[in-house]
Amino acid sequence: MRGLGELEAAVMNVMWSSEAPMSVRAVLDALPRRKPLAYTTVMTVLNNLHRKEYVRREKDGRAFLYEPSMSRSQAAADAMRQILNETADTETALLLLARSASETETQALRRGLDRRRGRA
């Protein structure tokens, strides 16, 4: 996901897979293990994700419980919006994206545009 480092993206994948808020320890235990991670590393990543507004947190005793503040789809849409905002030629970028879209993606775009126009 644009704007997220590799470990941040891994943490968000864990968070999006969970049905309940998670402690730092629960996130650490759920992360795929390529190399050992320190508890404080995961805590720092979650604090950074909170600052970036990807997660919200609630105090639970002396610790925090974290949960995503947006869906995976919303995060992807925000990343696409950020990329479009950074290009000098938004129209060309959108047209190139549309040309590369699958038939399923094209149909989804058409449905979304029709809803926006009030036709559906």
Secondary structure by P-SEA (a helix, b strand, c coil): cccccaaaaaaaaaaaaccccccaaaaaaaccccccccaaaaaaaaaaaaaaccbbbbbcccbbbbbbcccaaaaaaaaaaaaaaacccaaaaaaaaaaaccaaaaaaaaaaaaaaaccc
